[in-house]
Amino acid sequence: MVYRTRLGRQPALIIAAAGLAFTGFFGGGLELLFFGLFLLVGLVLGELLPTGLSIEKTAAAWPAS
């Protein structure tokens, strides 16, 4: 979320992919699953926050969309 708001979409995706690659290389499947879910939530929140919604409204609206 921080990388998306400060750097933009493309660098945030590269950083997320690199993080997943390192987690997959050094960790196992379980670590990759949990870390991947946290990365996904961070990327989604980073995409939805520029719409002007607060974190509470974004979290409430995310499962509905």
DRENMI-641704 format. One record per atom (N, C-alpha, C): residue number from 0; residue in three letters; chain; atom name; x, y, z. Coordinates in steps of 0.05 Angstrom, whole numbers, always signed. Each point is the difference from the previous one (the first is absolute). Last residue first. Layout:
<tiros>
NUM / ALA / A / CA / X / Y / Z
...
</tiros>
This chain:
<tiros>
64 / SER / A / N / -353 / -116 / -77
64 / SER / A / CA / +5 / +5 / -28
64 / SER / A / C / +12 / -23 / -14
63 / ALA / A / N / -23 / +3 / +95
63 / ALA / A / CA / -24 / +3 / -16
63 / ALA / A / C / +6 / +3 / -30
62 / PRO / A / N / +68 / -4 / +69
62 / PRO / A / CA / -12 / -27 / -6
62 / PRO / A / C / -25 / +2 / -18
61 / TRP / A / N / +45 / +84 / +23
61 / TRP / A / CA / +16 / -18 / -16
61 / TRP / A / C / -13 / -28 / -4
60 / ALA / A / N / -32 / +77 / +55
60 / ALA / A / CA / -10 / -2 / -28
60 / ALA / A / C / +15 / -21 / -15
59 / ALA / A / N / +22 / +21 / +91
59 / ALA / A / CA / -27 / -8 / -1
59 / ALA / A / C / -10 / -4 / -28
58 / ALA / A / N / +87 / +32 / +14
58 / ALA / A / CA / -2 / -27 / +11
58 / ALA / A / C / -28 / -10 / -1
57 / THR / A / N / +14 / +89 / -25
57 / THR / A / CA / +13 / -18 / -20
57 / THR / A / C / -2 / -29 / +9
56 / LYS / A / N / -29 / +68 / +59
56 / LYS / A / CA / -19 / -4 / -22
56 / LYS / A / C / +11 / -18 / -21
55 / GLU / A / N / +57 / +20 / +72
55 / GLU / A / CA / -24 / -14 / +10
55 / GLU / A / C / -20 / -5 / -23
54 / ILE / A / N / +77 / +52 / -16
54 / ILE / A / CA / +7 / -28 / +2
54 / ILE / A / C / -24 / -16 / +9
53 / SER / A / N / -23 / +88 / -53
53 / SER / A / CA / +16 / -6 / +23
53 / SER / A / C / +6 / -30 / +1
52 / LEU / A / N / -15 / +52 / -94
52 / LEU / A / CA / -14 / -13 / +22
52 / LEU / A / C / +18 / -4 / +24
51 / GLY / A / N / +23 / +37 / -88
51 / GLY / A / CA / -9 / +19 / +20
51 / GLY / A / C / -15 / -12 / +23
50 / THR / A / N / +51 / -38 / -78
50 / THR / A / CA / -28 / +7 / -7
50 / THR / A / C / -12 / +20 / +20
49 / PRO / A / N / +89 / -42 / +7
49 / PRO / A / CA / -2 / +25 / -15
49 / PRO / A / C / -28 / +8 / -8
48 / LEU / A / N / +15 / -84 / +48
48 / LEU / A / CA / +2 / +24 / +16
48 / LEU / A / C / +1 / +26 / -17
47 / LEU / A / N / -1 / -92 / -36
47 / LEU / A / CA / -26 / +12 / +7
47 / LEU / A / C / +2 / +26 / +16
46 / GLU / A / N / +77 / -53 / -29
46 / GLU / A / CA / -16 / +8 / -23
46 / GLU / A / C / -25 / +14 / +7
45 / GLY / A / N / +55 / -35 / +68
45 / GLY / A / CA / +14 / +21 / -14
45 / GLY / A / C / -14 / +10 / -25
44 / LEU / A / N / -35 / -74 / +48
44 / LEU / A / CA / -4 / +25 / +15
44 / LEU / A / C / +15 / +23 / -13
43 / VAL / A / N / +14 / -84 / -38
43 / VAL / A / CA / -28 / +8 / -4
43 / VAL / A / C / -6 / +26 / +15
42 / LEU / A / N / +85 / -40 / +12
42 / LEU / A / CA / -3 / +11 / -27
42 / LEU / A / C / -28 / +10 / -6
41 / GLY / A / N / +17 / -43 / +83
41 / GLY / A / CA / +15 / +26 / -2
41 / GLY / A / C / -3 / +12 / -27
40 / VAL / A / N / -36 / -86 / +14
40 / VAL / A / CA / -15 / +20 / +15
40 / VAL / A / C / +13 / +27 / -3
39 / LEU / A / N / +47 / -71 / -36
39 / LEU / A / CA / -24 / +5 / -16
39 / LEU / A / C / -17 / +21 / +14
38 / LEU / A / N / +76 / -31 / +45
38 / LEU / A / CA / +8 / +17 / -23
38 / LEU / A / C / -25 / +7 / -17
37 / PHE / A / N / -12 / -61 / +71
37 / PHE / A / CA / +6 / +27 / +10
37 / PHE / A / C / +8 / +19 / -22
36 / LEU / A / N / -13 / -90 / -23
36 / LEU / A / CA / -25 / +13 / +7
36 / LEU / A / C / +4 / +28 / +11
35 / GLY / A / N / +76 / -51 / -19
35 / GLY / A / CA / -14 / +7 / -25
35 / GLY / A / C / -26 / +13 / +6
34 / PHE / A / N / +49 / -36 / +71
34 / PHE / A / CA / +13 / +24 / -10
34 / PHE / A / C / -14 / +10 / -25
33 / PHE / A / N / -29 / -83 / +35
33 / PHE / A / CA / -7 / +22 / +18
33 / PHE / A / C / +12 / +27 / -9
32 / LEU / A / N / +20 / -78 / -53
32 / LEU / A / CA / -29 / +5 / +2
32 / LEU / A / C / -7 / +24 / +17
31 / LEU / A / N / +89 / -31 / -4
31 / LEU / A / CA / -7 / +14 / -25
31 / LEU / A / C / -30 / +6 / +0
30 / GLU / A / N / +34 / -50 / +71
30 / GLU / A / CA / +9 / +28 / +2
30 / GLU / A / C / -8 / +15 / -25
29 / LEU / A / N / -18 / -91 / -1
29 / LEU / A / CA / -16 / +13 / +20
29 / LEU / A / C / +7 / +29 / +3
28 / GLY / A / N / +52 / -56 / -57
28 / GLY / A / CA / -27 / +6 / -11
28 / GLY / A / C / -18 / +15 / +20
27 / GLY / A / N / +103 / +13 / +18
27 / GLY / A / CA / -15 / -23 / -11
27 / GLY / A / C / -27 / +8 / -11
26 / GLY / A / N / +98 / +56 / +9
26 / GLY / A / CA / -20 / -11 / +17
26 / GLY / A / C / -12 / -25 / -12
25 / PHE / A / N / +67 / +51 / -45
25 / PHE / A / CA / +11 / -5 / +27
25 / PHE / A / C / -20 / -13 / +18
24 / PHE / A / N / -24 / +20 / -92
24 / PHE / A / CA / +27 / -12 / +0
24 / PHE / A / C / +9 / -8 / +27
23 / GLY / A / N / -83 / +46 / -12
23 / GLY / A / CA / -1 / -27 / -11
23 / GLY / A / C / +27 / -14 / +0
22 / THR / A / N / -4 / +89 / +28
22 / THR / A / CA / -14 / -17 / +19
22 / THR / A / C / -3 / -28 / -10
21 / PHE / A / N / +39 / +64 / -57
21 / PHE / A / CA / +18 / -6 / +23
21 / PHE / A / C / -14 / -18 / +21
20 / ALA / A / N / -52 / +29 / -73
20 / ALA / A / CA / +21 / -17 / -9
20 / ALA / A / C / +19 / -8 / +23
19 / LEU / A / N / -69 / +63 / +16
19 / LEU / A / CA / -10 / -27 / -3
19 / LEU / A / C / +21 / -20 / -9
18 / GLY / A / N / +24 / +91 / +5
18 / GLY / A / CA / -5 / -11 / +27
18 / GLY / A / C / -11 / -28 / -1
17 / ALA / A / N / +11 / +46 / -81
17 / ALA / A / CA / +26 / -7 / +11
17 / ALA / A / C / -3 / -12 / +28
16 / ALA / A / N / -77 / +33 / -42
16 / ALA / A / CA / +9 / -24 / -14
16 / ALA / A / C / +27 / -9 / +11
15 / ALA / A / N / -34 / +82 / +31
15 / ALA / A / CA / -17 / -23 / +10
15 / ALA / A / C / +9 / -26 / -12
14 / ILE / A / N / +41 / +79 / -31
14 / ILE / A / CA / +9 / -6 / +28
14 / ILE / A / C / -16 / -23 / +11
13 / ILE / A / N / -25 / +31 / -85
13 / ILE / A / CA / +27 / -12 / -1
13 / ILE / A / C / +9 / -8 / +28
12 / LEU / A / N / -80 / +47 / -7
12 / LEU / A / CA / -4 / -27 / -10
12 / LEU / A / C / +27 / -14 / -2
11 / ALA / A / N / +1 / +90 / +23
11 / ALA / A / CA / -13 / -15 / +22
11 / ALA / A / C / -4 / -29 / -8
10 / PRO / A / N / +33 / +63 / -64
10 / PRO / A / CA / +20 / -8 / +19
10 / PRO / A / C / -11 / -16 / +24
9 / GLN / A / N / -64 / +31 / -66
9 / GLN / A / CA / +20 / -18 / -11
9 / GLN / A / C / +22 / -8 / +20
8 / ARG / A / N / -69 / +65 / +24
8 / ARG / A / CA / -10 / -27 / -3
8 / ARG / A / C / +22 / -19 / -9
7 / GLY / A / N / +28 / +87 / +58
7 / GLY / A / CA / -18 / -5 / -23
7 / GLY / A / C / -6 / -29 / -3
6 / LEU / A / N / +50 / +52 / +72
6 / LEU / A / CA / +15 / -5 / -25
6 / LEU / A / C / -18 / -3 / -24
5 / ARG / A / N / -35 / +19 / +90
5 / ARG / A / CA / +24 / +16 / -3
5 / ARG / A / C / +14 / -3 / -27
4 / THR / A / N / -79 / -49 / +27
4 / THR / A / CA / -7 / +28 / +2
4 / THR / A / C / +25 / +18 / -5
3 / ARG / A / N / +9 / -95 / -2
3 / ARG / A / CA / -19 / +8 / -21
3 / ARG / A / C / -5 / +30 / +2
2 / TYR / A / N / +53 / -42 / +66
2 / TYR / A / CA / +14 / +3 / -25
2 / TYR / A / C / -18 / +9 / -22
1 / VAL / A / N / -38 / -16 / +84
1 / VAL / A / CA / +17 / +23 / +1
1 / VAL / A / C / +15 / +4 / -26
0 / MET / A / N / -54 / -76 / +9
0 / MET / A / CA / -17 / +24 / +0
0 / MET / A / C / +18 / +25 / +0
</tiros>
